Amino acid sequence: MSAVRRVYRARRITCFKAENAPPTSLWWRCSSSCHTGPNSQVHKRHKKERLSCKPVLDHFEQQYSQELGDLWIPARSVLLDPHSWQYGVMLNRFTAVTDITQILQSQGFSKFLPQTDVSTLPCEASLSVSSSKYQAGEDSLLSSHCISKCSPSDSHPQPGRSSNANSPDLKSESLVILSHPSLQCYIHPYPLRFPSQAHRHGQLKQYYLLNAASLLPVMALQVRDGDKVLDLCSAPGGKALAIMQCATPALLCCNEPDPHRRDRLAKTLESFLPRSLNSRVIVSEQDGRCFGQSEAVTYDKVLVDAPCSNDRSWLYSCSSQQGEQRLKERARLPVLQAQLLRSALSAVHPGGVVVYSTCTLSSSENYAVVETVLNDCPGTEPEDLWEEIAIPLSKYFTFSPAHPGHRETLHNPPLQPQNDLVSSCHRRLGILVVPQPGMTWGPMFLSRIRRKN
């Protein structure tokens, strides 16, 4: 049965099972993905309701009621209702997507990023780079060549995978790149989740399901053709894929030290990117805290999507004991996050930028980390994302740039923000997407820092 028919058969499905997720650790960011459609019958499709973890919820209640003020109560209702969570559908520019866009539009999905529609590009341009089917046995993106290039001290070839990155065929293919990169994501006004596509060896997937707020750090990174980019905490790979939809960098190094997460990252990249990009998109297994020393002043752009206390996942810890353990980990996370951010700032060259992001509402992992690192790293400067991202996308997301005790939101700005030095300072440290009813995207924090010298 063709992929199109399978999608059409799935059109009536409004609830899909979440993928199994491994346990959480300081290097592991679990993401819940239990979603439903707007129909009342959808609850019957779930075998059982997920219950929140009381120690985690109590901790959130105490912390976020102070940090978020009036935004916390509606955010709490969203986090406690997975059936309301929305998902976006990011299209893959390296394969034909016209059939998928037609299905999405017929179901009420619409684009929220006003850029070039890849489905309207000339057919030959899209197909020239699709490489959606290739011979079995050829190397994947996580090859011994890729590992040795980024982490020579820890390199080891994977069984059954050989590198032919310098072969004539691959050299010629590496020059065939779509000339009109475009980040395309479709969203639905209701929590209707599009069916996922299974991994099939030798065939590229047409789309990637994600929390649409996770695209904002990639947008803030402003990757351009020819940039050298480092994705410091890359697994499971969604943001790396988004980077490749935005532009064609000279190099995208996807770093992941955990072997299980690295395998998942490699599978994701292999499922979405043609092998013609093997020489441009490589995988590293370094400790991210060491990148600033081993590859100092190397990259134009660095993304630090840091390990964090994932609010959506941690709230549904399987037991009170696990929840309490995660809360202990939470206290240690800001130290790791600051180390990663410092490393990223050392890895970028003067004039380059680092985007720091998390998927937690916690101020101690967001604003406080950025403020600490800025104080430790002279010659760095935060950049205001409020005008660039928050205001243009306020139709889709609820933003708050607030510090504890400073409860400004996009819908309640100061009367004269340009003259409000305190407000401006807070905004420059970063912006926060807070999930709210009807706009359940997030949590997602992002901050952009430019290295001046």
N, C-alpha and C positions, 0 to 999 in steps of 0.2 A: 504494500500500500504506500502511495506517495506521501511525502511529508505534508503537502497541502491538504490531502484528504484526512490525514490524521489530525491536523489542526481543525479542520471543519467539523470532524466528529467530536472534537473536544469543546466546540464553541458553546455547547449547552451546559458544560460543566462549570459550576460557579464556586467550587471549593476543591482545593487540592492539598494533598498531604505534604507536610514539610519534609525537607530532606533531613536525614540523620546528621546530627552535628556532634563532633568529638567533645570531650570535656574541656572546660575552660582553665587556662593557666595565664601567667603573666604574658606569654607570647601567643595566647590563643584568644581570638575574638569570635565568640559564637554569635550567630544571628538567627533569630526566630523567624520563621516564614510560614506561619499558619494564617491563611487569608481566606476570605469568603466573598461571595457576591452579595448584592443588595436584597436578595430574596429571603423571605422569612423561613423557607424550608431548608436554608443552607445549614442551620445548626444541626439538623438531623444527620448530616453527612459526616460529622465528627464522631468518632467512636467514644470519646470522652472529653470533657472540658478540662483545660489546663488550669491548675490552681496556682495562685501566687504564693511566694515564699514569705511567710510572716516577718522573719528577722530583716529581710531585705526591704520589704515594703515599709516596715516601721522606720528603718534607717532613711529611706527615701523621703518619707513623710516629714521627718524631722529636718533633714537637710534642705530639701527642695522647697518646702513651704517658706523658708527664710530666704533662699536664693532667688526664687522665681516669683514670689508673691502671688498675685491673682492668676498668673499663668499656670500655676501648679495644679490646681483643682481640675481644670479641663484636661491638662496633660496627663494627670493621674488616671482619669477616666478612659483615656485612649490606651495607655499602657496596660490597663487592666482588662481591655477588651480586644484581644487579638483579631476577632472577627471584623473589626473596623479598620484594620491596617491596610493601607494601599500599597501597590507595587507598580513600578514603572517597567516599560519594555524598551530596552536600548537595542537599536538595530545594528547589525554588523555590516559595515561598508565593504567588506571583502567577499561578499557573496550576494547573489540576487535576492532582493527583498520585496519586490513589487507585490507578490501574492500576499505576503504577510501584512504589508501596509494596508492593502485593501480589506483584509479580514479585520484588522484593528479598527479601521475607520468605520466599518459596518457594525462593529460592536459598541461604538461610542467612544473609542479612544481618540485622543487628539495630541498633537505635538505641543510641548511647552518650551521648546528651544527654537526660536525663529531663525533657522539656518537652511542651507541648501538641502533639498529633499533628495537623498541618494537614489530613490526609486525613479526619479525623472532624468537621471544622467543617461548618456548614451549607453546602450546595451553593451557594446564592445568594451567600453571603459570599465564597466563593472565586472564583466566576465574575464577581462584580461588579468585581473589580480585575484579572482575568487579562489583558484586552486582548491575548489571544494571537494575534488576527488583526486587522490594521487595513489601511487602504488604502495601497497603494504610493505613494511620493512624499512622504509626510509626514515631518516632521523626525525625526532620530535624536537620541540624547542628546548627541552631540558636534556641536552646531550653532554657528553664528556667535554666537548669543545667549549660549550657555554660555561660549564662549571669551572674549568681550569682557567678560563680567561678572567673570571671575576674573583675566584678564591683559590689560588694555586696551592696554598698550603693544605687545604682540606679537600682537594678535588678527588673524585673517584668516579669512574665510568659506571653507568647504570646497565644492568644486564639487558642484553638484547637491543641496545641502542648504540649505534655507531655514528660518528660524525663525518659528513661529507660536505661541510660548509664551503670548502674551496673547490668543489667540483664545477666543471664548466656549466652544467645545467643550472646550478644554484646561483652562480655568478650572474648569468644572464637574467635569471628571474628576479634577482634582487633589485634590478633597475626598473622593473615593471610595477609601478605604484600608482594607485588611483590619484588623479590630479586634483580632485576636489574633496578633500577630507571634510567630513561633516558629522558632528555629534548629534544624533537623532534619538530622542526618547519620547515614547508615547505614554500618556497617563490616562486614567479613567476617573471620573468624578465620584464613583462608588468603589468600594473595596472589592473590585472584580479582578481576580488574578488570571492572567493568560496562562495557558498550559506550557509547562517547561518542555524543552527538547532534550531527549536522551543523547548521551555521548555516543557517537558512531565513528569508529576508526576510519580515517580517510575522508571524512565529510565535515565541512564546516557548519557550525550552527548559524542560524540566521538572526538570533536575538538572545539577549541576556536579561534575566529578570533581576530587578534590584530596587532598593529604596531610592527613589529619585533624588532625595537630598544628598545621597552619596556622590552625585555628579558635581556638586558645587565646589568641593576642593579641587577637582580636575579643571573646572572652569577658571577658578582663581589662579591656577598654575600658569595659564596662558601659554601653553606649549606651541611652538612654531616649528615649521619644517626645518630640519637641520639641527635642532637643539640636541644636546646631550642631556638625558633625563635619568634620574635615579628615583625609583619607587622603593623606598627604604624598608617598608614593612608590607610587602606586596600581596601575600596570600589573603584571600583566595583568588585574587586576580581581577576583580571587577573594575577597579580604578585603572589598572594597567590597560585593560581593554578600552576603557573610555579615553585614555590618553591617545591610543592608536586610532580612535575614531576622529579625534580632533585634529591631528597633524601626522606627519611622517618624520619623526625625529631621526637624527643620524644614529642615535643609540638610545635604547631604553633598557636599563639594567633593573631587573626585578629581583629584589633581594628578599630572601626568607631563610632564616637559620634553622627553623624546625623542620625535620625531614618529612613528617606526615603532611604538614601544611604545604611544604614545597612540592610534594607529589601532586597535591590538589591544584596548586598553582600551575604546574606544568600541564596538567590535564586540561585546565581551563584555557591556557594559551594555545595548546594544540587544537582545541575544539573551535577556536575562533579566528586564529591567524594563519595565513598561508605559510608554507615552508620557505617561500621566497624571502620572508622576513627573518629567517634564522640568524643572519649575520647582524641584524639590527636590534632584535629583541633577545636579550640573553638573561640567564638566571644565575644569581649569586646565592651563596649560602653563608655569608659572613654574619658575624654578630654586628648588628647595625650600629652599636656604640663605637665600633672600631673603624667605621668607614671614613670618618674625618681624619684619621691618621694614615690609613692605607691608601686612600684615594683623595688626598687633600687638593682643593682648588681644581677640581676635575669637571664638574657638571654645571650646566646652565640653569637647570631647574631640579629641585628635589622635593618630592612629596613624602611627608612623614605622616602616614595614616596610622597613628600609634596604637599599640595594644592599650586597651582601656577597659573600664568596668561597663561593659555593654548593658545599658539599662533594660532593654527589651528582653535580653536573654537571661540576665542575672535575676530579674524579677520572678522568673519561672524556674529557679533552681529546684532540683528534684527532691531536696530535703532541707530541713532547717539547718542540719549540720553542714551541708554543702554551702548554703547561703551564708552562714557565719564564717566559713572558711574564705569565701569570696570577699567578704567585707574586710577581712584581715589583709587579703591581697590588695584590696583597694587602697589601703593606707600606704602601701609601698609603691604603687604605680607612678605617682608624680615624679619620684626620683628617676625611675627608668625612662619616663617620657622626656624629662629634661635632658637626660644623657643622650637620647636619640636626637633630640632637636639640636643640641650643641654639635653633635657629630655631623648632622646634615648641613649646618651652617659652615662647618669647616670644609665639607666636601664641595660646596658650591664656590664658584669663582667670584671675585668682586664684580658687582653689578647684577649677579644672579639672584634668584629668589628661592625661598623655601616656603612651602605651604604645610602647616601643621593642622591635623584634623583628628577628631575622635567621634565616637557615636555615644557619648554620655552627656548628661546635663550637668555633671559635677563641675563646679567652678574650680575646685582644687586641681582637676586634671585638664582644665581648659585655660581660662584667663591667668590663673596663678602660675602655671607652667610657663606660659609665654612671657609673663612679666619677670619671672625669675631668670630665664635665659637671656632676655634682653639686658637685664642688669649685669649679667655675667659676661656678656659678649659685646664689648664696645665696637662701634663700627657697623652695627646692625640697626635697622629701622623698620617698625611695623607699618603696614599700609592699610588705609581705610577701605574696607570692602562694602561699607554701607551703601554708598552711592552706586558702586559698580555692580553689586549683586543683590543686596537686600531689597532696595527700592524697585528695580526692574522686575524682580520675581516675587513681589509681595502678593500677587494674585494667587500664587500657588503654595507659598510657605509662610509660616508665622515666624518672624525673626525677633530675637532679643539680643542686644549687645550688652546686657546688664551685668554689672558686678553685684555681689551681695549688697543689698541696701540701695541699689540704683536701678529701679525697675522701669526703665524706658523700653518701649517696644516700638515696632514700626507703626503700629496703629495709635500710639500715644507719644509722638515725638516731642521734644522740647520746642517751645515757640520760636526760638532763634538758635537752632543747633550750630550754625556757623560761628556764633559768639559764645557758645557754651563750651569752655575749654575742658571741663571735667567730662562732659558727655563725649566730646570728640576724642579725648584720650581713651575712654573706655571702648569706644567703637573701634579705634585703631588696633586694639589688642585682639579683636576678633568678633565674629558674629555667631549666633547660636540659633539653629532651627529647633523650635519647640513644637512637638506634636500637639495638635488641637483637633477637636471634632470637625470633620469635613476636610481637614488638611492634616492628615495623620502622619506626614513625612517627618523623619527625624527619630530621635535626637541626632543632630549633626553640628559639631562645632568646627569652625575653620578660621585660620589666621594666616596672613601672608607677611613674611619678613624678608626684606631686601638686605643683602650684604653689600655695604658701601665700600669697604676696603679690607 
